[in-house]
Structures are given as C-alpha cells and as structure tokens.
Amino acid sequence: MTAHATPADGPAASSASGFDALFADLRQRAARQGADGPRGALTYIGPDEVRAAAAEVRSGRTVTLAAPVETRPGPDDPDPGRHEMTAWAAQDTGPGLAFARDRFAMNVHGDADSHLDALCHVIYDGTLHGGVPAATVTEAGAERLTVETARDGIAGRGVLLDIPRLRGVPWLEPGDHVTAAELTAAEEAQGVRVGRGDILLVRTGHRRRRDELGPWAGTRAGLHPGAAEFVAERRVAVLGSDSNSDVAPGLVVDVGYPVHVLAVHALGVHLLDYLQFEDLVPLCEAERRWSFLCVVAPLRLPGGTGSPVNPIAIL
C-alpha cells in the first residue's frame, strides 16, 4: 500500500516514504528482538518482569482502568453493547428458588468501550503481524494471532504518562497528537521511565472530555506515528490509551490508523483502546508515583480479534 502525506503532517514519519521506511524498520527491529512470533511483544514479559511488577504494589489499592460499557447509541457509538434481562424478580415472586438472568452482546472494536486489540486485528498489505497471511482470518474467525494469545492474562508493570498534565490542560483537543519527545518529557516530569515489558498507558484526556462535554464523532487525539519509535526502543509489551492511540483526522493519507499498523502489525504490540484514567490519576498523584502492577484478563474467545477488558491497576 502506498501512503501519501497530508500537506501539514510535519515530521517525516507522516510522509509517504517516511511512513513506509518506519514500518519496515520497526518490522525488522521486532524480528531482531524476538517479537515477530505469535505472542509478539508479550515475549518481553517473562517471570522476571512479572515479579518486578509485583514489587510495585505498596499501598495495595486497586482501581479500574475501564469505562462503563455503553448501552445507548451515541455519536461515537452507533452500535452500542446490548444488555438485556432474560429473567427477573417480577417473573418469579413465589416461594422457592429463582434466578435473575441476562445476556450481553458487544461490538468489540467500537469507539467507546474499553477493549483489547489482538494481533490478528490489523491487516496491512495482505498480511498480519509476522507476515501471517490475512486469509487466516475468515468468516468463522481468526485462525492465528487471536485473543487466545493472551489467555493466561497479561500482568506487568504499568506506567501512565499523562500528556494533559505535562501541557497544563484538562485534555488534548481532538486532532492533536503526542510525539515521542513528549513521551520522554512526561517521563522526566513524572519521575518515571518506561522499560522492557512495560504496559505503557498514555492519557490524552479523551475520556474526561467525553464525560464533561458529551460524545462526538470523527475526531480524536492520539499518538503521532513517530511515537512508535519510543514504543520500539523501550520494548513496550502493551500500549494503551483513553483514546485508541491514533489521531483523527489521520496524519498519513491511505493509512487511516498508522499507529495501529506500526504497533500491532509491525511491532506485535497488543493495544488497549478507550480506557479511562480519571480514577487512577488522583491515586498516582497522592502516592507520587506513576508505575504500578497492571493486570489485564481478556475473555477466551476462540477466533476472536479482540475482547472487552477491565484492566486493573494495583498500587
């Protein structure tokens, strides 16, 4: 696929040749670092990394990083989750045992609900991560690189980089982007450093803006494609955001989700989309630290390209 830059993209990573060169470089880097296999960058989280992450627990406080599941349609969520009761108290008011029952359906990759993107989610130039043929994703589901890759859960050191805090604003406006330099500046301002096997969480303020001003469609803040260099250099295992990590309108024409392509396809990094950090930030500020144990447990969906998730930060 040929990528064409918009006139105002700025850094070279958004140009046609720049994006293609960055994509090729990151694929090669993932192969050299052993992240081009079926687990992708999850290979960076081994027993040593999990034990080190467990040592981050000090106060023992836990907090969710997931937003409540949306069940009403909105501008950014025209196909919300469907939750319905199949049995309730009014049906069984007599003596003896009865059960309340319900069922739930969800568009996993929507633009409102918190979810994990599996490595089979992103198809680029006819392949998946590691060169797996795109034809392995069929009407029956994906055959390889599915969410089952994370069936044993993801437990590692979470690091939250708060970009609105760095800029002194409540949130980034839709269409704004975060550079690799800003990620480094946020590290320095917060006294933390992202390292091998970390679960990197980048706050743009998307969720706070949505909560205070209401949902909107078509635009969002996210990472500049060049920020994938930071992700690769630090050997990040999982990348998450309160947006979906990609800017809209996009910075690379013909590649609508360049960060998805670079992170999932090139680097094998699972993405956590549309999280919320508004409960976590005050705890981090109170404890004066921005790292913690983070646990993610996706559903076991055979053939699934992703899963709803409720990541938990443990401080």
C-alpha positions as a printed Julia matrix, in Angstrom:
315×3 Matrix{Float64}:
   0.0     0.0    0.0
   1.34    3.44  -0.86
   0.98    6.07   1.87
   0.56    9.73   0.94
   1.23   12.53   3.39
  -1.12   15.37   4.12
   0.35   18.84   3.43
   0.65   19.68   7.13
   1.98   16.47   8.6
   5.25   17.83   9.92
   7.7    15.06  10.93
   8.98   12.68   8.29
   7.18    9.69   9.79
   3.94   11.07   8.3
   5.27   11.34   4.75
   4.78    8.55   2.24
   8.41    7.48   2.19
   8.86    8.22   5.9
   5.97    6.02   6.99
   7.0     3.16   4.71
  10.59    3.37   5.96
   9.47    3.47   9.58
   7.16    0.49   9.08
   9.96   -1.55   7.51
  12.43   -0.55  10.22
  10.06   -1.46  13.04
   9.28   -4.85  11.49
  12.98   -5.61  11.29
  13.51   -4.4   14.83
  10.72   -6.64  16.14
  12.33   -9.61  14.39
  15.75   -8.83  15.88
  14.22   -8.52  19.34
  12.3   -11.79  19.05
   8.87  -10.13  18.93
   7.82  -11.3   15.45
   6.29  -14.58  16.68
   2.71  -15.4   17.68
   2.98  -13.66  21.07
   4.5   -10.53  19.61
   5.81   -8.08  22.18
   4.29  -10.11  25.01
   7.55  -12.05  24.82
   9.08   -9.09  26.67
   7.08  -10.04  29.77
   8.72  -13.04  31.41
   8.74  -14.31  35.01
  11.37  -11.73  35.99
   9.26   -8.87  34.66
   6.15  -10.16  36.44
   8.0   -10.47  39.75
   9.39   -6.97  39.34
   5.9    -5.67  38.55
   4.5    -7.34  41.67
   7.08   -5.41  43.71
   5.35   -2.2   42.56
   2.48   -2.98  44.95
   2.88   -0.85  48.08
  -0.42    0.57  49.29
  -2.48   -2.32  47.93
  -5.09   -0.01  46.44
  -6.79   -1.22  43.27
  -8.5     0.82  40.58
 -10.23    0.02  37.31
  -8.92    1.41  34.03
 -12.09    0.53  32.11
 -15.01    2.75  31.25
 -18.58    1.54  31.9
 -19.96   -0.38  28.93
 -22.18    1.85  26.8
 -25.67    0.51  26.04
 -27.2     3.63  24.5
 -26.26    4.8   20.99
 -24.27    8.0   20.64
 -22.31    9.94  18.01
 -19.18    7.84  18.58
 -21.05    4.62  19.37
 -23.9     3.96  16.92
 -23.79    0.22  17.65
 -23.53    0.04  21.45
 -23.45   -3.06  23.6
 -26.76   -4.8   24.13
 -27.61   -5.89  27.64
 -30.98   -7.44  28.32
 -32.59   -9.3   31.16
 -33.9   -12.76  30.36
 -35.36  -13.41  33.81
 -36.04  -11.06  36.7
 -37.74  -10.86  40.06
 -41.14   -9.82  38.8
 -41.39  -13.13  36.94
 -40.59  -15.26  39.98
 -42.23  -13.87  43.09
 -43.38  -17.17  44.58
 -41.66  -19.3   47.2
 -38.55  -21.33  46.48
 -35.5   -20.75  44.33
 -35.36  -18.46  41.31
 -32.61  -16.78  39.3
 -32.17  -13.39  37.71
 -30.58  -13.9   34.27
 -29.27  -11.7   31.49
 -27.2   -11.7   28.32
 -24.81   -9.32  26.64
 -23.51   -8.63  23.11
 -20.88   -6.11  22.07
 -19.1    -4.7   19.04
 -15.6    -5.36  20.39
 -13.8    -2.71  18.31
 -16.14    0.23  18.81
 -15.1     3.79  19.64
 -16.43    3.98  23.19
 -15.95    0.75  25.12
 -12.66   -0.41  26.65
 -11.18   -3.32  24.73
  -8.02   -5.19  23.75
  -6.9    -5.5   20.13
  -5.41   -8.9   19.31
  -2.57   -9.25  16.8
  -4.97  -10.57  14.13
  -6.96   -7.33  14.24
  -4.78   -5.29  11.86
  -4.45   -6.35   8.21
  -1.92   -4.37   6.19
  -0.86   -5.11   2.62
  -2.45   -8.55   2.79
  -0.7    -9.78   5.93
  -0.96   -9.8    9.7
   1.84   -9.41  12.22
   4.89  -11.51  11.45
   3.86  -11.99   7.82
   0.93  -14.28   8.68
  -1.42  -14.33   5.64
  -4.54  -12.25   6.04
  -6.52  -15.19   4.62
  -6.17  -16.85   8.04
  -8.96  -14.5    9.17
 -12.21  -15.93   7.87
 -15.93  -15.6    8.41
 -15.56  -18.26  11.11
 -12.96  -16.22  12.97
  -9.2   -15.86  13.01
  -7.05  -18.96  12.9
  -3.85  -17.4   14.25
  -2.75  -14.48  16.44
  -6.13  -14.42  18.17
  -7.02  -13.05  21.58
  -6.27  -16.55  22.88
  -2.63  -15.49  22.72
  -3.35  -13.65  25.98
  -5.49  -16.39  27.52
  -3.25  -16.61  30.61
  -3.69  -12.92  31.22
  -1.28  -10.03  30.93
   0.4    -9.0   34.17
   3.18   -6.43  34.13
   4.42   -3.05  35.21
   2.03   -0.36  34.13
   3.3     3.17  33.51
   0.92    6.09  33.0
   2.22    9.09  31.05
  -0.2    12.0   31.46
   0.18   14.35  28.5
  -2.52   16.9   29.5
  -0.76   17.16  32.87
   2.51   17.83  31.06
   0.89   20.57  28.95
  -1.13   22.03  31.82
  -4.52   21.44  30.18
  -7.51   19.23  31.11
  -7.35   17.32  27.83
  -5.89   17.35  24.33
  -8.27   18.64  21.72
  -9.46   16.21  19.02
  -6.98   16.1   16.15
  -3.99   16.88  18.37
  -1.11   14.41  18.57
   1.54   13.26  21.05
   5.14   12.98  19.91
   7.94   10.72  21.11
   9.63   13.8   22.57
   6.54   14.49  24.68
   6.53   10.93  25.99
  10.12   11.44  27.09
   9.26   14.83  28.61
   6.35   13.27  30.52
   8.71   10.63  31.92
  11.05   13.31  33.19
   8.24   15.43  34.64
   6.7    12.45  36.43
   9.96   10.87  37.59
   9.4     7.54  35.85
  10.98    5.66  32.96
   9.32    3.18  30.62
  11.27   -0.06  30.23
  11.26   -3.53  28.72
   8.0    -5.42  29.12
   6.06   -2.43  30.47
   2.4    -1.74  29.79
   2.56    1.85  28.56
  -0.61    3.87  29.14
  -0.87    7.29  27.5
  -3.5     9.71  28.76
  -4.84   12.23  26.24
  -7.86   13.27  28.31
 -10.27   11.86  25.71
 -12.44   10.22  28.35
 -12.6    13.31  30.58
 -13.55   15.48  27.61
 -16.23   12.99  26.63
 -17.63   12.86  30.17
 -17.72   16.65  30.56
 -18.71   17.81  27.06
 -20.52   14.75  25.74
 -19.59   12.27  22.99
 -18.62   13.33  19.49
 -17.68   11.55  16.3
 -14.92   11.62  13.7
 -12.02   13.24  15.52
  -9.72   12.33  18.42
  -6.32   12.99  19.9
  -3.68   10.28  19.74
  -0.05    9.46  19.1
   1.99   10.73  16.2
   3.23    7.76  14.1
   6.78    8.7   15.06
   5.96    7.87  18.68
   6.12    4.21  17.68
   9.89    4.67  17.75
   9.62    5.25  21.5
   7.48    2.11  21.89
  10.04    0.05  19.97
  13.11    1.49  21.67
  11.73    0.78  25.15
  10.43   -2.67  24.16
   6.94   -1.9   25.37
   4.77   -5.03  25.66
   1.31   -3.43  25.55
   0.22    0.09  24.56
  -2.97    1.61  25.91
  -4.78    4.93  25.76
  -8.02    6.61  26.8
  -8.44    7.15  23.04
  -7.45    4.44  20.55
  -3.83    5.65  20.16
  -4.48    7.05  16.66
  -5.15   10.66  15.73
  -8.21   11.54  13.67
  -8.12   13.07  11.14
  -5.18   10.83  10.38
  -1.69   12.08   9.69
  -0.98    9.63   6.85
  -3.43    9.51   3.94
  -4.35    5.96   2.85
  -3.29    4.6    6.24
  -6.2     5.55   8.43
  -4.74    4.06  11.59
  -0.96    4.35  11.28
  -0.24    3.71  14.96
  -2.33    0.54  14.8
  -0.3    -0.56  11.78
   3.03    0.25  13.4
   2.22   -1.09  16.88
   0.1    -4.17  16.18
   1.34   -5.23  12.74
   4.99   -4.16  12.78
   5.89   -4.47  16.47
   3.4    -7.09  17.67
   2.15   -4.81  20.45
  -1.36   -5.5   21.72
  -3.39   -2.31  22.05
  -5.79   -1.3   24.82
  -8.31    1.17  23.43
 -10.71    3.61  25.1
  -9.64    3.1   28.68
 -10.26    5.67  31.41
  -7.6     7.01  33.75
  -9.64    9.53  35.71
  -9.78    7.21  38.75
  -6.09    6.33  38.51
  -4.59    9.83  38.19
  -5.51   11.04  41.7
  -4.08    7.86  43.23
  -0.82    8.31  41.33
  -0.67   11.94  42.41
  -1.38   11.04  46.04
   1.33    8.35  46.07
   3.7    10.45  43.93
   4.45    7.65  41.54
   3.2     6.7   38.1
   4.05    2.99  37.94
   2.08    0.08  39.35
   1.17   -3.55  38.79
  -1.3    -3.81  35.91
  -3.4    -6.9   35.23
  -5.43   -7.46  32.06
  -7.63  -10.55  31.65
  -9.32  -10.77  28.23
 -12.16  -13.17  27.59
 -11.32  -16.5   26.0
 -12.97  -16.04  22.6
 -11.75  -18.7   20.14
 -11.05  -16.96  16.85
 -11.55  -13.55  18.43
  -9.82  -10.44  17.11
 -10.11   -8.75  20.5
 -12.0    -8.69  23.76
 -13.72   -6.32  26.16
 -11.45   -5.85  29.16
 -11.4    -4.35  32.65
  -7.7    -3.71  33.33
  -6.84   -3.25  37.0
  -4.04   -1.09  38.35
  -2.72   -2.21  41.74
  -0.71    0.34  43.65
